[in-house]
Amino acid sequence: MARSLEQIGDGWTLLVLRNALLGARRFQDFEQTLRIPPNTLSRRLDLLVAHGLFARRAYEERPPRDEYELTDKGLDLAPVLLALSAWGNRWLAPHGALIVCADRATGRRIDPIVVDRRTRRELVAGRVALRAGPGASPALRKSLEKRVPFGPAASRGGGRALRGVGRPRRAALGGAP
């Protein structure tokens, strides 16, 4: 999770990704719709290109101008942003959602959730456990020798299972982790 957040965990970065998913491609598109300072936008776009979430393509030589196209890696974040939006609608919109998701073909409202691809079961806190994957460090393997619950049971344990494992040394965008 820490590596993922290093690439997309900044608020401006998430908004740039959201607007790209809504069709923005050019610097001016992002600047106008987000009202983001140009230097901040330029840094975010450069990072998104460096991380492989956007591909940069020149569309004009004089003056030089680029457009930004989401890569497959960037497009794979669409469900994450939809789930984050649904969470915000539930917990941060006391007067009702500002934007809701709808099925493109029917127009009917949809409620994004995260499900397991194989079982199609909804993934909720307390129903999921974490275990070390093939790329895990020795420290992470040791901390996850047993399946570690991800949710209420884990929070009662005080987070001991992952203490000191996987913390980013420094946020990729210059802030504190």
PyMOL CGO cylinders between C-alpha atoms (Angstrom):
from pymol import cmd
from pymol.cgo import CYLINDER

trace = [
    CYLINDER, 0.00, 0.00, 0.00, 2.83, 2.40, 0.84, 0.3, 1, 1, 1, 1, 1, 1,
    CYLINDER, 2.83, 2.40, 0.84, 4.29, 2.12, -2.68, 0.3, 1, 1, 1, 1, 1, 1,
    CYLINDER, 4.29, 2.12, -2.68, 0.88, 2.79, -4.21, 0.3, 1, 1, 1, 1, 1, 1,
    CYLINDER, 0.88, 2.79, -4.21, 0.34, 5.85, -2.05, 0.3, 1, 1, 1, 1, 1, 1,
    CYLINDER, 0.34, 5.85, -2.05, 3.77, 7.18, -2.98, 0.3, 1, 1, 1, 1, 1, 1,
    CYLINDER, 3.77, 7.18, -2.98, 2.58, 7.32, -6.59, 0.3, 1, 1, 1, 1, 1, 1,
    CYLINDER, 2.58, 7.32, -6.59, -1.02, 8.54, -6.20, 0.3, 1, 1, 1, 1, 1, 1,
    CYLINDER, -1.02, 8.54, -6.20, -1.55, 9.59, -2.57, 0.3, 1, 1, 1, 1, 1, 1,
    CYLINDER, -1.55, 9.59, -2.57, -1.55, 13.36, -3.11, 0.3, 1, 1, 1, 1, 1, 1,
    CYLINDER, -1.55, 13.36, -3.11, -4.89, 15.17, -3.45, 0.3, 1, 1, 1, 1, 1, 1,
    CYLINDER, -4.89, 15.17, -3.45, -3.92, 17.09, -6.59, 0.3, 1, 1, 1, 1, 1, 1,
    CYLINDER, -3.92, 17.09, -6.59, -2.67, 13.88, -8.21, 0.3, 1, 1, 1, 1, 1, 1,
    CYLINDER, -2.67, 13.88, -8.21, -5.98, 12.14, -7.56, 0.3, 1, 1, 1, 1, 1, 1,
    CYLINDER, -5.98, 12.14, -7.56, -7.88, 15.09, -9.02, 0.3, 1, 1, 1, 1, 1, 1,
    CYLINDER, -7.88, 15.09, -9.02, -5.66, 15.14, -12.12, 0.3, 1, 1, 1, 1, 1, 1,
    CYLINDER, -5.66, 15.14, -12.12, -6.34, 11.41, -12.56, 0.3, 1, 1, 1, 1, 1, 1,
    CYLINDER, -6.34, 11.41, -12.56, -10.07, 11.95, -12.06, 0.3, 1, 1, 1, 1, 1, 1,
    CYLINDER, -10.07, 11.95, -12.06, -10.15, 14.68, -14.69, 0.3, 1, 1, 1, 1, 1, 1,
    CYLINDER, -10.15, 14.68, -14.69, -8.16, 12.54, -17.11, 0.3, 1, 1, 1, 1, 1, 1,
    CYLINDER, -8.16, 12.54, -17.11, -10.78, 9.81, -16.65, 0.3, 1, 1, 1, 1, 1, 1,
    CYLINDER, -10.78, 9.81, -16.65, -13.39, 12.48, -17.43, 0.3, 1, 1, 1, 1, 1, 1,
    CYLINDER, -13.39, 12.48, -17.43, -11.62, 13.32, -20.71, 0.3, 1, 1, 1, 1, 1, 1,
    CYLINDER, -11.62, 13.32, -20.71, -9.03, 16.00, -19.91, 0.3, 1, 1, 1, 1, 1, 1,
    CYLINDER, -9.03, 16.00, -19.91, -5.87, 15.52, -22.00, 0.3, 1, 1, 1, 1, 1, 1,
    CYLINDER, -5.87, 15.52, -22.00, -4.11, 18.85, -22.34, 0.3, 1, 1, 1, 1, 1, 1,
    CYLINDER, -4.11, 18.85, -22.34, -2.37, 21.01, -19.76, 0.3, 1, 1, 1, 1, 1, 1,
    CYLINDER, -2.37, 21.01, -19.76, -4.94, 23.76, -20.31, 0.3, 1, 1, 1, 1, 1, 1,
    CYLINDER, -4.94, 23.76, -20.31, -7.82, 21.31, -19.73, 0.3, 1, 1, 1, 1, 1, 1,
    CYLINDER, -7.82, 21.31, -19.73, -6.46, 20.36, -16.32, 0.3, 1, 1, 1, 1, 1, 1,
    CYLINDER, -6.46, 20.36, -16.32, -5.50, 23.92, -15.40, 0.3, 1, 1, 1, 1, 1, 1,
    CYLINDER, -5.50, 23.92, -15.40, -8.93, 25.35, -16.25, 0.3, 1, 1, 1, 1, 1, 1,
    CYLINDER, -8.93, 25.35, -16.25, -11.06, 22.65, -14.67, 0.3, 1, 1, 1, 1, 1, 1,
    CYLINDER, -11.06, 22.65, -14.67, -9.00, 22.20, -11.51, 0.3, 1, 1, 1, 1, 1, 1,
    CYLINDER, -9.00, 22.20, -11.51, -7.83, 25.79, -10.99, 0.3, 1, 1, 1, 1, 1, 1,
    CYLINDER, -7.83, 25.79, -10.99, -4.48, 24.31, -10.01, 0.3, 1, 1, 1, 1, 1, 1,
    CYLINDER, -4.48, 24.31, -10.01, -1.32, 26.45, -9.99, 0.3, 1, 1, 1, 1, 1, 1,
    CYLINDER, -1.32, 26.45, -9.99, 0.64, 25.80, -13.21, 0.3, 1, 1, 1, 1, 1, 1,
    CYLINDER, 0.64, 25.80, -13.21, 3.85, 24.78, -11.43, 0.3, 1, 1, 1, 1, 1, 1,
    CYLINDER, 3.85, 24.78, -11.43, 1.93, 22.30, -9.24, 0.3, 1, 1, 1, 1, 1, 1,
    CYLINDER, 1.93, 22.30, -9.24, 0.16, 20.86, -12.28, 0.3, 1, 1, 1, 1, 1, 1,
    CYLINDER, 0.16, 20.86, -12.28, 3.40, 20.57, -14.21, 0.3, 1, 1, 1, 1, 1, 1,
    CYLINDER, 3.40, 20.57, -14.21, 5.03, 18.64, -11.34, 0.3, 1, 1, 1, 1, 1, 1,
    CYLINDER, 5.03, 18.64, -11.34, 2.04, 16.30, -10.99, 0.3, 1, 1, 1, 1, 1, 1,
    CYLINDER, 2.04, 16.30, -10.99, 1.91, 15.58, -14.73, 0.3, 1, 1, 1, 1, 1, 1,
    CYLINDER, 1.91, 15.58, -14.73, 5.66, 14.92, -14.81, 0.3, 1, 1, 1, 1, 1, 1,
    CYLINDER, 5.66, 14.92, -14.81, 5.32, 12.49, -11.88, 0.3, 1, 1, 1, 1, 1, 1,
    CYLINDER, 5.32, 12.49, -11.88, 2.35, 10.72, -13.45, 0.3, 1, 1, 1, 1, 1, 1,
    CYLINDER, 2.35, 10.72, -13.45, 4.36, 10.28, -16.65, 0.3, 1, 1, 1, 1, 1, 1,
    CYLINDER, 4.36, 10.28, -16.65, 7.44, 9.11, -14.71, 0.3, 1, 1, 1, 1, 1, 1,
    CYLINDER, 7.44, 9.11, -14.71, 5.32, 6.59, -12.78, 0.3, 1, 1, 1, 1, 1, 1,
    CYLINDER, 5.32, 6.59, -12.78, 3.79, 5.25, -16.01, 0.3, 1, 1, 1, 1, 1, 1,
    CYLINDER, 3.79, 5.25, -16.01, 0.23, 6.40, -15.32, 0.3, 1, 1, 1, 1, 1, 1,
    CYLINDER, 0.23, 6.40, -15.32, 0.22, 8.86, -18.24, 0.3, 1, 1, 1, 1, 1, 1,
    CYLINDER, 0.22, 8.86, -18.24, 1.93, 8.83, -21.63, 0.3, 1, 1, 1, 1, 1, 1,
    CYLINDER, 1.93, 8.83, -21.63, 3.00, 12.25, -22.90, 0.3, 1, 1, 1, 1, 1, 1,
    CYLINDER, 3.00, 12.25, -22.90, 2.47, 12.99, -26.60, 0.3, 1, 1, 1, 1, 1, 1,
    CYLINDER, 2.47, 12.99, -26.60, 3.34, 16.16, -28.48, 0.3, 1, 1, 1, 1, 1, 1,
    CYLINDER, 3.34, 16.16, -28.48, 0.41, 17.64, -30.37, 0.3, 1, 1, 1, 1, 1, 1,
    CYLINDER, 0.41, 17.64, -30.37, 2.03, 20.93, -31.41, 0.3, 1, 1, 1, 1, 1, 1,
    CYLINDER, 2.03, 20.93, -31.41, 5.63, 21.84, -32.13, 0.3, 1, 1, 1, 1, 1, 1,
    CYLINDER, 5.63, 21.84, -32.13, 5.49, 25.66, -32.10, 0.3, 1, 1, 1, 1, 1, 1,
    CYLINDER, 5.49, 25.66, -32.10, 5.00, 26.41, -29.33, 0.3, 1, 1, 1, 1, 1, 1,
    CYLINDER, 5.00, 26.41, -29.33, 5.73, 22.95, -27.94, 0.3, 1, 1, 1, 1, 1, 1,
    CYLINDER, 5.73, 22.95, -27.94, 2.59, 21.48, -26.39, 0.3, 1, 1, 1, 1, 1, 1,
    CYLINDER, 2.59, 21.48, -26.39, 1.84, 18.04, -25.02, 0.3, 1, 1, 1, 1, 1, 1,
    CYLINDER, 1.84, 18.04, -25.02, -1.23, 16.04, -24.23, 0.3, 1, 1, 1, 1, 1, 1,
    CYLINDER, -1.23, 16.04, -24.23, -1.47, 13.32, -21.63, 0.3, 1, 1, 1, 1, 1, 1,
    CYLINDER, -1.47, 13.32, -21.63, -3.10, 9.97, -22.22, 0.3, 1, 1, 1, 1, 1, 1,
    CYLINDER, -3.10, 9.97, -22.22, -3.90, 7.51, -19.46, 0.3, 1, 1, 1, 1, 1, 1,
    CYLINDER, -3.90, 7.51, -19.46, -1.96, 4.28, -19.74, 0.3, 1, 1, 1, 1, 1, 1,
    CYLINDER, -1.96, 4.28, -19.74, -3.41, 0.91, -18.77, 0.3, 1, 1, 1, 1, 1, 1,
    CYLINDER, -3.41, 0.91, -18.77, -1.80, 1.44, -15.36, 0.3, 1, 1, 1, 1, 1, 1,
    CYLINDER, -1.80, 1.44, -15.36, -3.64, 4.76, -15.03, 0.3, 1, 1, 1, 1, 1, 1,
    CYLINDER, -3.64, 4.76, -15.03, -6.93, 3.34, -16.29, 0.3, 1, 1, 1, 1, 1, 1,
    CYLINDER, -6.93, 3.34, -16.29, -6.70, 0.59, -13.67, 0.3, 1, 1, 1, 1, 1, 1,
    CYLINDER, -6.70, 0.59, -13.67, -7.19, 3.30, -11.03, 0.3, 1, 1, 1, 1, 1, 1,
    CYLINDER, -7.19, 3.30, -11.03, -10.76, 4.05, -12.20, 0.3, 1, 1, 1, 1, 1, 1,
    CYLINDER, -10.76, 4.05, -12.20, -12.36, 1.57, -9.76, 0.3, 1, 1, 1, 1, 1, 1,
    CYLINDER, -12.36, 1.57, -9.76, -10.22, 2.94, -6.92, 0.3, 1, 1, 1, 1, 1, 1,
    CYLINDER, -10.22, 2.94, -6.92, -11.39, 6.50, -7.62, 0.3, 1, 1, 1, 1, 1, 1,
    CYLINDER, -11.39, 6.50, -7.62, -15.01, 5.37, -7.93, 0.3, 1, 1, 1, 1, 1, 1,
    CYLINDER, -15.01, 5.37, -7.93, -14.77, 3.55, -4.58, 0.3, 1, 1, 1, 1, 1, 1,
    CYLINDER, -14.77, 3.55, -4.58, -13.17, 6.62, -2.98, 0.3, 1, 1, 1, 1, 1, 1,
    CYLINDER, -13.17, 6.62, -2.98, -15.97, 8.77, -4.37, 0.3, 1, 1, 1, 1, 1, 1,
    CYLINDER, -15.97, 8.77, -4.37, -18.61, 6.39, -2.97, 0.3, 1, 1, 1, 1, 1, 1,
    CYLINDER, -18.61, 6.39, -2.97, -16.90, 6.52, 0.43, 0.3, 1, 1, 1, 1, 1, 1,
    CYLINDER, -16.90, 6.52, 0.43, -16.96, 10.32, 0.30, 0.3, 1, 1, 1, 1, 1, 1,
    CYLINDER, -16.96, 10.32, 0.30, -20.65, 10.30, -0.60, 0.3, 1, 1, 1, 1, 1, 1,
    CYLINDER, -20.65, 10.30, -0.60, -21.38, 8.10, 2.40, 0.3, 1, 1, 1, 1, 1, 1,
    CYLINDER, -21.38, 8.10, 2.40, -19.27, 9.84, 5.01, 0.3, 1, 1, 1, 1, 1, 1,
    CYLINDER, -19.27, 9.84, 5.01, -18.61, 13.39, 3.84, 0.3, 1, 1, 1, 1, 1, 1,
    CYLINDER, -18.61, 13.39, 3.84, -21.81, 14.52, 2.14, 0.3, 1, 1, 1, 1, 1, 1,
    CYLINDER, -21.81, 14.52, 2.14, -24.38, 15.20, 4.89, 0.3, 1, 1, 1, 1, 1, 1,
    CYLINDER, -24.38, 15.20, 4.89, -26.76, 16.91, 2.45, 0.3, 1, 1, 1, 1, 1, 1,
    CYLINDER, -26.76, 16.91, 2.45, -26.46, 14.29, -0.27, 0.3, 1, 1, 1, 1, 1, 1,
    CYLINDER, -26.46, 14.29, -0.27, -23.93, 13.27, -2.87, 0.3, 1, 1, 1, 1, 1, 1,
    CYLINDER, -23.93, 13.27, -2.87, -22.67, 15.89, -5.28, 0.3, 1, 1, 1, 1, 1, 1,
    CYLINDER, -22.67, 15.89, -5.28, -21.98, 13.31, -7.97, 0.3, 1, 1, 1, 1, 1, 1,
    CYLINDER, -21.98, 13.31, -7.97, -23.26, 9.75, -8.24, 0.3, 1, 1, 1, 1, 1, 1,
    CYLINDER, -23.26, 9.75, -8.24, -22.19, 6.90, -10.49, 0.3, 1, 1, 1, 1, 1, 1,
    CYLINDER, -22.19, 6.90, -10.49, -24.56, 5.70, -13.16, 0.3, 1, 1, 1, 1, 1, 1,
    CYLINDER, -24.56, 5.70, -13.16, -24.56, 2.83, -15.63, 0.3, 1, 1, 1, 1, 1, 1,
    CYLINDER, -24.56, 2.83, -15.63, -23.53, 4.38, -18.95, 0.3, 1, 1, 1, 1, 1, 1,
    CYLINDER, -23.53, 4.38, -18.95, -25.99, 2.28, -20.97, 0.3, 1, 1, 1, 1, 1, 1,
    CYLINDER, -25.99, 2.28, -20.97, -29.08, 2.55, -18.76, 0.3, 1, 1, 1, 1, 1, 1,
    CYLINDER, -29.08, 2.55, -18.76, -28.49, 5.69, -16.72, 0.3, 1, 1, 1, 1, 1, 1,
    CYLINDER, -28.49, 5.69, -16.72, -29.43, 3.82, -13.54, 0.3, 1, 1, 1, 1, 1, 1,
    CYLINDER, -29.43, 3.82, -13.54, -27.52, 4.70, -10.41, 0.3, 1, 1, 1, 1, 1, 1,
    CYLINDER, -27.52, 4.70, -10.41, -24.81, 2.24, -9.39, 0.3, 1, 1, 1, 1, 1, 1,
    CYLINDER, -24.81, 2.24, -9.39, -23.05, 1.86, -6.07, 0.3, 1, 1, 1, 1, 1, 1,
    CYLINDER, -23.05, 1.86, -6.07, -19.34, 1.05, -6.46, 0.3, 1, 1, 1, 1, 1, 1,
    CYLINDER, -19.34, 1.05, -6.46, -17.95, -1.63, -4.18, 0.3, 1, 1, 1, 1, 1, 1,
    CYLINDER, -17.95, -1.63, -4.18, -14.76, -3.67, -4.17, 0.3, 1, 1, 1, 1, 1, 1,
    CYLINDER, -14.76, -3.67, -4.17, -15.17, -7.39, -4.86, 0.3, 1, 1, 1, 1, 1, 1,
    CYLINDER, -15.17, -7.39, -4.86, -12.90, -10.38, -5.21, 0.3, 1, 1, 1, 1, 1, 1,
    CYLINDER, -12.90, -10.38, -5.21, -12.46, -11.17, -8.90, 0.3, 1, 1, 1, 1, 1, 1,
    CYLINDER, -12.46, -11.17, -8.90, -12.66, -14.94, -8.35, 0.3, 1, 1, 1, 1, 1, 1,
    CYLINDER, -12.66, -14.94, -8.35, -15.47, -15.30, -5.79, 0.3, 1, 1, 1, 1, 1, 1,
    CYLINDER, -15.47, -15.30, -5.79, -17.33, -12.05, -6.52, 0.3, 1, 1, 1, 1, 1, 1,
    CYLINDER, -17.33, -12.05, -6.52, -17.65, -11.55, -2.75, 0.3, 1, 1, 1, 1, 1, 1,
    CYLINDER, -17.65, -11.55, -2.75, -17.58, -8.00, -1.44, 0.3, 1, 1, 1, 1, 1, 1,
    CYLINDER, -17.58, -8.00, -1.44, -14.33, -7.14, 0.30, 0.3, 1, 1, 1, 1, 1, 1,
    CYLINDER, -14.33, -7.14, 0.30, -15.05, -5.54, 3.65, 0.3, 1, 1, 1, 1, 1, 1,
    CYLINDER, -15.05, -5.54, 3.65, -13.00, -4.95, 6.76, 0.3, 1, 1, 1, 1, 1, 1,
    CYLINDER, -13.00, -4.95, 6.76, -12.85, -8.09, 8.88, 0.3, 1, 1, 1, 1, 1, 1,
    CYLINDER, -12.85, -8.09, 8.88, -13.47, -10.49, 6.00, 0.3, 1, 1, 1, 1, 1, 1,
    CYLINDER, -13.47, -10.49, 6.00, -10.01, -10.12, 4.49, 0.3, 1, 1, 1, 1, 1, 1,
    CYLINDER, -10.01, -10.12, 4.49, -6.63, -11.26, 5.76, 0.3, 1, 1, 1, 1, 1, 1,
    CYLINDER, -6.63, -11.26, 5.76, -3.19, -10.29, 4.49, 0.3, 1, 1, 1, 1, 1, 1,
    CYLINDER, -3.19, -10.29, 4.49, -0.32, -12.65, 3.80, 0.3, 1, 1, 1, 1, 1, 1,
    CYLINDER, -0.32, -12.65, 3.80, 3.08, -12.18, 2.23, 0.3, 1, 1, 1, 1, 1, 1,
    CYLINDER, 3.08, -12.18, 2.23, 3.24, -12.21, -1.55, 0.3, 1, 1, 1, 1, 1, 1,
    CYLINDER, 3.24, -12.21, -1.55, 6.11, -13.38, -3.77, 0.3, 1, 1, 1, 1, 1, 1,
    CYLINDER, 6.11, -13.38, -3.77, 7.82, -9.96, -3.72, 0.3, 1, 1, 1, 1, 1, 1,
    CYLINDER, 7.82, -9.96, -3.72, 7.63, -9.47, 0.06, 0.3, 1, 1, 1, 1, 1, 1,
    CYLINDER, 7.63, -9.47, 0.06, 10.76, -8.54, 1.99, 0.3, 1, 1, 1, 1, 1, 1,
    CYLINDER, 10.76, -8.54, 1.99, 12.03, -10.87, 4.73, 0.3, 1, 1, 1, 1, 1, 1,
    CYLINDER, 12.03, -10.87, 4.73, 10.71, -8.43, 7.37, 0.3, 1, 1, 1, 1, 1, 1,
    CYLINDER, 10.71, -8.43, 7.37, 7.26, -8.40, 5.80, 0.3, 1, 1, 1, 1, 1, 1,
    CYLINDER, 7.26, -8.40, 5.80, 7.26, -12.21, 5.47, 0.3, 1, 1, 1, 1, 1, 1,
    CYLINDER, 7.26, -12.21, 5.47, 8.07, -12.52, 9.15, 0.3, 1, 1, 1, 1, 1, 1,
    CYLINDER, 8.07, -12.52, 9.15, 5.33, -10.09, 10.19, 0.3, 1, 1, 1, 1, 1, 1,
    CYLINDER, 5.33, -10.09, 10.19, 2.77, -11.95, 8.05, 0.3, 1, 1, 1, 1, 1, 1,
    CYLINDER, 2.77, -11.95, 8.05, 3.70, -15.54, 8.97, 0.3, 1, 1, 1, 1, 1, 1,
    CYLINDER, 3.70, -15.54, 8.97, 0.10, -16.03, 9.98, 0.3, 1, 1, 1, 1, 1, 1,
    CYLINDER, 0.10, -16.03, 9.98, -2.75, -14.58, 8.00, 0.3, 1, 1, 1, 1, 1, 1,
    CYLINDER, -2.75, -14.58, 8.00, -3.16, -11.12, 9.47, 0.3, 1, 1, 1, 1, 1, 1,
    CYLINDER, -3.16, -11.12, 9.47, -6.75, -9.83, 9.65, 0.3, 1, 1, 1, 1, 1, 1,
    CYLINDER, -6.75, -9.83, 9.65, -7.42, -6.58, 7.82, 0.3, 1, 1, 1, 1, 1, 1,
    CYLINDER, -7.42, -6.58, 7.82, -10.17, -4.84, 9.74, 0.3, 1, 1, 1, 1, 1, 1,
    CYLINDER, -10.17, -4.84, 9.74, -11.73, -4.86, 13.21, 0.3, 1, 1, 1, 1, 1, 1,
    CYLINDER, -11.73, -4.86, 13.21, -9.73, -7.80, 14.56, 0.3, 1, 1, 1, 1, 1, 1,
    CYLINDER, -9.73, -7.80, 14.56, -6.49, -6.15, 13.42, 0.3, 1, 1, 1, 1, 1, 1,
    CYLINDER, -6.49, -6.15, 13.42, -7.36, -2.81, 15.01, 0.3, 1, 1, 1, 1, 1, 1,
    CYLINDER, -7.36, -2.81, 15.01, -7.95, -4.50, 18.37, 0.3, 1, 1, 1, 1, 1, 1,
    CYLINDER, -7.95, -4.50, 18.37, -4.40, -5.85, 18.14, 0.3, 1, 1, 1, 1, 1, 1,
    CYLINDER, -4.40, -5.85, 18.14, -2.93, -2.36, 17.96, 0.3, 1, 1, 1, 1, 1, 1,
    CYLINDER, -2.93, -2.36, 17.96, -1.33, -2.90, 14.53, 0.3, 1, 1, 1, 1, 1, 1,
    CYLINDER, -1.33, -2.90, 14.53, 1.48, -5.01, 15.96, 0.3, 1, 1, 1, 1, 1, 1,
    CYLINDER, 1.48, -5.01, 15.96, 1.63, -7.30, 12.94, 0.3, 1, 1, 1, 1, 1, 1,
    CYLINDER, 1.63, -7.30, 12.94, 3.01, -4.65, 10.59, 0.3, 1, 1, 1, 1, 1, 1,
    CYLINDER, 3.01, -4.65, 10.59, 4.84, -2.35, 13.00, 0.3, 1, 1, 1, 1, 1, 1,
    CYLINDER, 4.84, -2.35, 13.00, 7.80, -0.81, 11.17, 0.3, 1, 1, 1, 1, 1, 1,
    CYLINDER, 7.80, -0.81, 11.17, 7.13, -2.64, 7.90, 0.3, 1, 1, 1, 1, 1, 1,
    CYLINDER, 7.13, -2.64, 7.90, 6.38, -0.93, 4.60, 0.3, 1, 1, 1, 1, 1, 1,
    CYLINDER, 6.38, -0.93, 4.60, 6.47, 2.69, 5.72, 0.3, 1, 1, 1, 1, 1, 1,
    CYLINDER, 6.47, 2.69, 5.72, 7.61, 5.02, 2.96, 0.3, 1, 1, 1, 1, 1, 1,
    CYLINDER, 7.61, 5.02, 2.96, 10.85, 6.79, 3.86, 0.3, 1, 1, 1, 1, 1, 1,
    CYLINDER, 10.85, 6.79, 3.86, 9.51, 9.99, 2.36, 0.3, 1, 1, 1, 1, 1, 1,
    CYLINDER, 9.51, 9.99, 2.36, 6.39, 10.76, 0.38, 0.3, 1, 1, 1, 1, 1, 1,
    CYLINDER, 6.39, 10.76, 0.38, 7.13, 10.92, -3.35, 0.3, 1, 1, 1, 1, 1, 1,
    CYLINDER, 7.13, 10.92, -3.35, 5.57, 14.37, -3.68, 0.3, 1, 1, 1, 1, 1, 1,
    CYLINDER, 5.57, 14.37, -3.68, 7.69, 16.04, -1.03, 0.3, 1, 1, 1, 1, 1, 1,
    CYLINDER, 7.69, 16.04, -1.03, 5.38, 15.86, 1.98, 0.3, 1, 1, 1, 1, 1, 1,
    CYLINDER, 5.38, 15.86, 1.98, 5.64, 13.90, 5.16, 0.3, 1, 1, 1, 1, 1, 1,
    CYLINDER, 5.64, 13.90, 5.16, 4.31, 10.33, 5.01, 0.3, 1, 1, 1, 1, 1, 1,
]
cmd.load_cgo(trace, "trace")
